[in-house]
Amino acid sequence: MPRPSPASAADLCDKYQQRTVIALLAVAGLNAASALEIAFGEPERLFDAIRITLAVSVLLLLLPTMVWKMRNRPGSKRFLRFKEQGYVADVFRRAQGISWMATFILLLLLSNFVEDRNTLPAQFYLETCVAVMLTVFSGVFLFLNRGGDDEREDAHA
């Protein structure tokens, strides 16, 4: 049986970038759990369990990425740097812009439609904004980066 060919450095970079973005989504979940705990406060053990689960998932997602980065530092031929003009950089910038726009809209909505902002502490609003920003960033990045190599080439042609 033929042995599968090893993944290219670009494929590994894409894989680890997606893991990092999924980890950001888990961090958004941590922030959302903190905001919900501030708002409702009662089931503290539930929020602790959610927080521990998400923190472990972030660690499990990022640990292989960090090990890979340490093994493939600049002296290695397999090291691939983030290109400022590449497809992934463009997707990153688009996702970043959309997430900032969504967060700004959320802040406008909160400032205009929440009558008594003193009922909840400022930490609630901060956690909510960070959770929305990271969730939108991760979702947009994964959505825009979902296609295969053929779609990427078509997008730049």
Buried (B, 14 or more C-beta within 10 A) or exposed (E): EEEEEEEEBEEBBBBBBBBBBBBBBBBBBBBBBBBBBBEEEEEEEEBEEBBEBBBEBBEEBBEEBEEBEEEBEEEEEEEBEEEEEBBBEBBBEBBBEBBEEBBEEBBEEEEEEEEEEEEBEEEBBBBBBBBBBBBBBBBBBBEBBEEEEEEBEEEEE
